[in-house]
Amino acid sequence: MTRLEPHLFVIFGATGDLTRRKLFPAIYRMMSDDAVHAEVIGVATSEWDDEQFRAAAREALTDAGIPDARAWCEEHVFYHRVGRDEDYGALAERIRAVESRHDLPGNRAFYLALPPSVFPVAIGRLIDAGLDDGPGWTRLVVEKPFGHDLASARELNEAIHTGFDESQVFRIDHYLGKDTVQNLLVFRFTNPLFEGAWNRDRIDRVEITVAESVDVGTRGAYYEASGVVRDMIQNHLTQVLSLIAMEAPTSMHADAVRAEKIKVLESLRRLDPDRVVFGQYGPGVVDGHEVPGYRDLDRVDPASQIATYVAIETYIDNWRWHGVPFYLRTGKAMAERVTEVAVTFKEPPICFFHGEADECPSHADVLYLRLQPDEGFRLDIEVKEPGASNIRTVPLRFRYAEEFGSVPEAYATLLRDVVRGDQTHFVRSDWAEASWRHYEPILDPGVRPERYDAGSWGPDAARRLLDGGRTWSTGA
């Protein structure tokens, strides 16, 4: 694997929760595991100095199970306060000083761990300070969400492209950094047994479920402004859909992979509002704990019509998938935490083995691709029970933990890709816009979400979304 080049990592919004929980541990592990020469400058509006920021970094690393990082923080971590336009000129000078003192070649990664509303301002100030280009490579990492709707996504892309070429831009969706998500391409395109059956002739339906057992909690204000489609469907679930449905790329180069992903979105049939179910959780019990209803949370309208659950039926109108329904489902305060793709194959055309009352005891084979937790896959097949005439469904299983141990953290994987300049697992501008365009009709649906109990699998209407006697393969 290519050795990582020396570089400077500049984090905007460095005093926030994302930096503490994800970025500090990921950067530390990258520098430690890969023996890469790198320095970190945190940028924020807080009136901190280097020592205060280093103390925050040490605390974050200790919380992440890295207790002996004092020397690393003292040597590699710096802080710069901004608040006025002229502070960005001073930041440029600070960057050059750190690079000179630590013999760095001018490779820079700017990470925007900021609220989306200030992305354009921060990008504009970077450009004005001449930081969109440097002596080495310059890369801009933009944290999701990439806009609030199609219009804002276009505005963000225009702001970015004012100073940064698309080849410099890394729109980060942590789902794409999960090894289990990245393995979807390996699973499909290195196993002809499955790829040969990956089409409308063999597959009855595909379900993508991201069920969260946690409730909205203290994020009421955010959720009131976003809702479930913006929070989960437009990005995470649609990324998985792209990987499941895309054609084989001409190579594993980033441009080739991302070109096939955008074709999936361009082939999506316009959503039918009658085939979309919205829900909002009420009080209930999750993992043995009582959970208040969404409307009972702080900073939530007591009469809120914001959906915390959605189930969608959609179709991909291309040669491979024509007529195969794809079901996307996600929700808060559900019965179980699970992210899973269930691929249900078509049943045999004739039943040769009959049970009592002449019913057919066999079922369709189902392939479960478990992305989290208990990562792995399971293929349910039919076998004859020994010593009897009964047919039973039995699983063939693979678990990552049994074969490889722990799975690497997504942010560590993606930050390494940023330094390598590998955009394969990052979102391209046209993909972001195409996804917003597809879901725009249901972003603010104006329909009353159906109530479901916290700790359940969602509203009853979602069960009726599957036609022809079908039932959800994951959960209820």
C-alpha positions in Angstrom: 0.0 0.0 0.0 1.2 3.5 -0.9 3.0 5.3 2.0 1.2 8.3 3.2 2.8 11.6 2.4 3.7 14.2 5.1 0.9 16.7 5.4 -0.9 19.3 7.6 -4.4 18.6 8.8 -6.5 21.8 9.4 -9.8 21.2 11.2 -12.4 24.0 11.2 -14.9 23.6 14.0 -12.1 21.9 16.0 -13.7 22.5 19.4 -16.9 20.5 18.5 -18.1 17.1 19.2 -17.1 15.5 15.9 -13.4 16.4 16.4 -13.4 15.1 19.9 -15.2 11.8 19.2 -14.0 10.9 15.7 -11.3 13.1 14.2 -8.7 13.1 17.0 -8.7 9.3 17.5 -8.7 8.7 13.7 -5.8 11.1 13.1 -3.8 9.7 16.0 -4.2 6.2 14.8 -3.4 7.1 11.2 -0.2 8.8 12.3 0.7 6.0 14.6 -0.2 3.0 12.5 1.2 4.4 9.2 4.2 6.2 10.8 3.2 9.3 8.8 4.7 12.7 9.4 1.7 15.1 10.0 0.7 18.1 12.1 -2.7 19.2 13.2 -4.0 22.8 13.5 -7.5 23.2 15.1 -9.4 26.3 14.0 -12.5 27.6 15.8 -14.0 30.8 17.3 -13.4 29.8 20.9 -10.9 31.9 22.8 -8.5 29.0 23.3 -4.7 28.7 23.0 -2.5 25.8 22.0 -2.4 24.4 25.6 -6.1 24.4 26.0 -6.6 22.7 22.7 -4.0 20.1 23.5 -5.7 19.4 26.8 -9.0 18.8 24.9 -7.1 16.5 22.5 -5.6 14.5 25.3 -9.0 14.1 27.0 -10.6 12.9 23.7 -7.8 10.4 23.1 -8.1 9.0 26.6 -11.9 8.6 26.2 -11.1 6.7 23.0 -8.8 4.3 24.8 -5.5 6.0 23.9 -4.3 7.2 27.4 -0.6 7.9 26.7 -0.9 10.7 24.1 0.6 13.7 26.0 3.8 13.7 24.0 2.0 13.4 20.7 -0.3 16.3 21.5 2.5 18.5 22.7 4.5 17.9 19.5 1.8 17.8 16.8 -1.3 19.7 17.9 -1.8 23.5 17.5 -4.7 25.9 17.7 -5.7 29.1 15.8 -8.7 31.3 16.7 -10.8 32.9 13.9 -13.7 35.2 14.1 -13.0 38.1 11.7 -12.2 38.0 8.0 -8.6 39.1 8.7 -8.0 36.1 11.0 -7.8 33.9 7.9 -4.8 35.8 6.6 -3.2 35.2 10.0 -4.2 31.5 9.7 -2.3 31.3 6.3 0.8 32.7 8.1 0.4 30.2 10.9 0.1 27.3 8.5 3.3 28.4 6.7 5.1 28.8 10.0 4.1 25.3 11.2 5.1 23.8 7.9 8.5 25.5 7.9 9.2 24.5 11.6 8.2 20.9 11.0 9.7 20.5 7.5 6.4 19.8 5.8 6.2 20.0 1.9 3.0 22.0 1.8 0.4 19.2 1.5 -2.8 20.4 3.2 -6.1 18.9 4.1 -8.8 21.3 5.3 -11.7 19.6 7.1 -14.9 21.5 7.6 -16.4 20.0 10.8 -18.9 22.9 10.8 -22.6 23.5 10.6 -23.7 23.3 7.0 -25.0 26.9 7.1 -21.5 28.3 7.4 -19.8 26.1 4.8 -20.0 28.8 2.1 -18.6 31.5 4.4 -15.6 29.3 5.5 -14.9 28.2 2.0 -15.0 31.8 0.7 -12.5 32.9 3.4 -10.2 30.1 2.6 -10.2 31.1 -1.0 -9.7 34.8 -0.1 -6.7 33.9 2.0 -5.2 32.0 -0.9 -5.5 28.7 0.9 -7.3 26.9 -2.0 -3.9 26.2 -3.5 -0.5 25.6 -2.0 3.1 24.3 -2.6 1.9 20.7 -2.4 -1.6 19.2 -2.8 -4.6 20.9 -1.2 -7.8 18.9 -0.4 -11.1 20.1 1.1 -13.1 17.7 3.2 -16.8 18.6 3.6 -18.9 16.9 6.3 -22.4 16.0 5.4 -25.2 17.1 4.9 -24.3 18.5 1.5 -27.1 21.0 1.5 -30.7 20.9 2.8 -32.4 20.4 -0.6 -31.5 20.5 -4.3 -31.2 24.3 -4.4 -28.9 24.5 -1.4 -26.8 21.6 -2.7 -26.2 23.5 -5.9 -25.3 26.6 -4.0 -22.8 24.7 -1.9 -21.2 23.1 -5.0 -21.0 26.5 -6.7 -19.3 27.9 -3.6 -16.8 25.0 -3.5 -16.0 25.2 -7.2 -15.3 28.9 -7.0 -11.8 28.0 -5.7 -11.5 24.2 -5.5 -11.6 21.8 -8.4 -13.8 18.7 -8.0 -10.6 16.6 -7.8 -9.7 18.4 -4.6 -13.1 17.9 -2.9 -13.9 15.0 -0.5 -17.5 15.0 0.6 -17.4 12.6 3.5 -20.3 10.3 4.4 -19.0 8.0 7.1 -21.2 5.1 5.9 -18.9 4.8 2.9 -15.9 4.3 5.2 -17.4 1.2 6.8 -15.5 -1.9 5.6 -18.8 -3.8 5.4 -20.2 -1.2 3.0 -17.0 -1.2 0.9 -17.1 -5.0 0.8 -20.4 -4.8 -1.1 -18.4 -4.2 -4.3 -16.0 -7.0 -3.5 -18.8 -9.4 -2.7 -20.6 -8.6 -5.9 -17.8 -8.4 -8.5 -15.4 -11.1 -7.2 -18.1 -13.8 -6.7 -19.6 -14.7 -10.1 -22.1 -17.1 -8.3 -23.9 -14.0 -6.9 -23.3 -11.5 -9.7 -24.7 -13.9 -12.2 -28.0 -13.9 -10.3 -28.0 -10.2 -9.5 -30.8 -9.2 -11.8 -34.5 -9.0 -12.5 -34.6 -12.7 -13.7 -33.5 -14.1 -10.3 -34.3 -11.4 -7.6 -37.8 -10.7 -6.3 -37.0 -7.7 -4.2 -34.3 -5.8 -2.3 -34.8 -4.3 1.2 -32.4 -1.8 2.7 -33.0 -1.3 6.4 -31.3 1.1 8.8 -33.1 0.7 12.1 -31.9 2.8 15.1 -32.9 1.8 18.6 -31.8 5.2 19.9 -34.4 8.0 20.0 -33.9 11.6 18.9 -32.8 12.5 22.5 -31.3 16.0 22.8 -31.3 16.5 19.0 -34.9 17.8 18.9 -34.1 21.1 17.3 -31.9 19.5 14.6 -34.6 16.9 13.8 -37.4 19.5 13.6 -35.4 21.2 10.8 -34.3 18.0 9.0 -36.6 15.0 9.5 -35.8 11.4 8.6 -35.5 11.8 4.8 -32.8 14.4 5.0 -31.1 12.8 8.0 -30.8 9.2 6.6 -32.5 8.4 3.3 -30.9 11.0 1.0 -27.4 10.1 2.0 -26.7 6.8 3.9 -29.4 4.5 2.5 -29.1 5.9 -1.1 -25.3 5.3 -1.0 -26.0 1.6 -0.1 -28.6 1.5 -2.9 -26.1 2.7 -5.4 -23.5 0.1 -4.4 -26.1 -2.7 -4.5 -27.6 -1.8 -7.9 -24.6 -0.3 -9.9 -23.1 -2.0 -12.9 -19.5 -3.3 -12.9 -17.1 -0.3 -13.3 -14.4 -0.4 -16.0 -11.8 -0.3 -13.1 -11.7 0.4 -9.4 -10.5 3.9 -10.1 -12.6 6.5 -8.3 -14.0 8.1 -11.4 -15.1 4.7 -12.8 -16.8 3.6 -9.6 -18.6 7.0 -9.1 -19.7 7.1 -12.7 -21.6 3.8 -12.3 -23.1 5.0 -9.0 -24.6 8.2 -10.6 -26.2 6.0 -13.3 -28.2 4.3 -10.7 -29.7 7.6 -9.5 -30.3 8.7 -13.0 -32.4 5.5 -13.6 -34.6 5.8 -10.5 -38.3 6.1 -11.2 -40.1 9.1 -9.9 -41.3 8.4 -6.4 -45.0 7.6 -6.0 -46.2 9.4 -2.8 -48.8 6.6 -2.3 -45.9 4.1 -1.9 -44.2 6.1 0.9 -45.1 5.6 4.5 -44.1 8.2 7.2 -44.2 7.5 10.9 -43.4 9.3 14.2 -42.7 7.4 17.4 -44.7 7.8 20.5 -43.9 6.6 24.1 -42.7 3.1 24.4 -40.0 0.8 25.7 -36.6 0.2 24.0 -34.1 -2.3 25.4 -36.0 -2.3 28.7 -36.0 1.4 29.2 -39.0 3.7 28.9 -38.7 6.2 26.0 -40.7 9.4 25.7 -42.6 10.1 22.5 -40.9 12.4 20.0 -43.4 15.2 20.7 -42.4 15.1 24.4 -38.8 16.0 23.8 -37.2 19.4 24.5 -37.2 21.8 21.5 -39.8 19.8 19.6 -43.2 21.2 18.7 -45.9 19.4 20.8 -47.9 19.2 17.6 -45.0 18.3 15.3 -45.6 16.5 12.1 -41.9 15.7 11.5 -41.4 12.1 10.5 -38.9 9.9 12.5 -39.6 6.9 10.3 -40.0 6.3 6.6 -40.4 3.3 4.3 -40.1 3.9 0.6 -40.8 1.7 -2.5 -38.7 2.7 -5.5 -37.7 1.2 -8.8 -34.7 1.4 -11.0 -35.8 1.5 -14.6 -32.8 0.0 -16.4 -32.1 -3.4 -18.1 -30.8 -5.2 -15.0 -33.5 -4.1 -12.5 -36.7 -3.3 -14.3 -39.7 -4.4 -12.3 -37.8 -5.2 -9.1 -39.0 -3.2 -6.1 -36.4 -1.7 -3.8 -37.6 -0.9 -0.3 -35.7 1.6 1.8 -36.7 1.8 5.5 -35.2 3.7 8.5 -36.4 5.0 11.8 -35.6 6.1 15.3 -36.5 4.4 18.6 -37.1 1.1 16.8 -37.0 -2.4 18.3 -33.4 -3.2 17.3 -30.3 -1.5 16.0 -29.5 -3.0 12.7 -28.2 -2.0 9.2 -28.9 -4.7 6.7 -29.6 -5.4 3.0 -31.9 -8.3 2.4 -31.9 -9.7 -1.2 -34.9 -12.1 -1.7 -34.6 -14.4 -4.7 -37.5 -15.7 -6.6 -39.2 -18.9 -5.6 -39.1 -22.0 -7.8 -41.8 -21.9 -10.5 -43.2 -25.3 -9.4 -43.4 -26.8 -6.0 -42.5 -30.5 -6.0 -42.4 -31.0 -2.3 -45.8 -30.6 -0.5 -46.5 -30.6 3.2 -49.7 -31.1 5.1 -52.8 -29.8 3.6 -50.9 -29.8 0.3 -49.2 -26.5 1.2 -45.7 -25.7 -0.3 -43.3 -25.8 2.6 -40.3 -24.2 0.8 -39.5 -20.5 0.9 -37.5 -18.1 -1.3 -33.8 -18.0 -0.6 -32.7 -14.8 1.1 -29.3 -13.2 1.3 -28.7 -11.0 4.3 -25.8 -8.5 4.1 -25.4 -7.3 7.7 -23.5 -4.0 7.7 -23.8 -3.4 11.5 -23.7 -4.8 14.2 -22.4 -8.4 14.0 -21.1 -7.7 10.6 -21.2 -10.4 7.9 -23.6 -12.2 5.7 -26.1 -15.0 5.9 -27.7 -17.0 3.1 -31.0 -18.8 4.0 -31.5 -21.9 1.9 -33.9 -24.9 1.9 -32.8 -28.4 3.0 -34.4 -31.7 3.8 -34.6 -32.5 7.5 -32.8 -35.9 8.1 -35.0 -38.9 8.8 -38.2 -37.0 7.8 -39.9 -35.5 4.8 -39.9 -32.0 6.3 -38.1 -29.1 4.5 -36.4 -26.6 6.7 -34.8 -23.2 6.1 -31.1 -23.2 7.4 -28.5 -20.4 7.3 -25.1 -20.3 5.8 -23.1 -17.7 7.7 -20.0 -15.6 7.6 -19.0 -13.2 10.4 -16.3 -10.6 10.2 -15.4 -10.9 13.9 -14.8 -14.6 13.6 -12.5 -14.3 10.6 -10.8 -10.9 11.1 -11.5 -9.7 14.6 -12.5 -6.1 14.9 -13.5 -3.9 12.0 -11.6 -0.6 11.5 -13.4 2.6 12.4 -14.8 4.4 9.4 -13.3 7.8 9.9 -9.8 6.4 10.2 -10.3 4.6 6.8 -11.6 7.7 5.1 -9.0 10.1 6.4 -6.3 7.8 5.0 -8.1 8.0 1.7 -8.1 11.8 1.9 -4.3 11.8 2.3 -3.9 9.3 -0.5 -6.1 11.3 -2.7 -8.5 8.4 -3.3 -12.0 9.7 -3.9 -13.6 6.3 -4.4 -15.6 6.3 -1.2 -16.5 10.0 -1.2 -19.6 11.8 -2.7 -19.3 13.5 -6.1 -21.1 16.7 -6.7 -23.5 15.3 -9.3 -24.4 12.4 -7.1 -25.3 14.7 -4.3 -27.5 16.8 -6.5 -29.2 13.8 -8.2 -30.0 12.3 -4.8 -31.7 15.6 -3.6 -33.5 15.8 -6.9 -35.0 12.3 -6.5 -36.2 12.9 -2.9 -37.3 16.5 -3.2 -41.0 15.5 -3.7 -41.1 13.9 -0.2 -38.7 16.2 1.8 -41.7 18.2 3.2 -44.5 15.8 2.4 -47.3 17.7 4.1 -48.9 14.4 5.3 -49.6 13.4 8.9 -47.1 10.7 10.0 -48.6 7.5 11.4 -47.8 7.0 15.0 -45.8 3.9 16.1 -44.7 2.8 19.6 -41.0 3.3 20.5 -39.5 -0.1 20.6 -41.6 -1.4 17.7 -40.7 -2.0 14.0 -42.6 1.1 12.8 -46.2 1.9 11.8 -48.6 -0.8 10.6 -48.9 0.9 7.2 -45.3 -0.1 6.4 -46.2 -3.7 6.6 -48.9 -3.1 4.0 -46.4 -1.4 1.7 -45.1 -4.9 0.6 -47.6 -6.4 -1.9 -48.5 -9.9 -2.7 -48.2 -11.5 0.7 -44.6 -10.3 1.1 -43.3 -9.4 4.6 -40.2 -7.5 5.7 -37.2 -9.8 5.8 -35.5 -7.8 8.6 -37.6 -7.4 11.8 -41.4 -7.1 11.4 
